[in-house]
Amino acid sequence: MPSEHHAVLSRIKTVSDMVEALRNEERCRHLLEQMVWPRGRICPACGFRESIALAGRDTGAKARPGLYQCSNGACRHQFTVTTHTPLHATKLPLRVWRKRCSAAL
């Protein structure tokens, strides 16, 4: 997986390349997950390396896409790739951050 996100990043040479590579919320989240967790998800609360993906709204469930739950029975913490980051506290979609970053370039 790490080589996949390096390949995506290496193809980005211009702002329009970045817009294309990160054109929707799912692609932004997927790339960020690969960058933050290159060897698989890690619970930010307890460090456990096993977690489950909770069903997203697209499946009719109430959980949002990219929401995970720690499989450690003593923890069961729910988290996303932005947990404990400035991106998490703002509640803005990742595509908004992508636009702001591209404007800063």
Buried (B, 14 or more C-beta within 10 A) or exposed (E): EEEEBEEBEEEBEEEEEBBEBBEEBBBBBBBBBBBBBEEEBBBBBEEBBEBEEBBBEEEEEEBEBBBBBBBBEEBBBBBBBBBEEEBBEEEEBBBEBBBEEBEEE
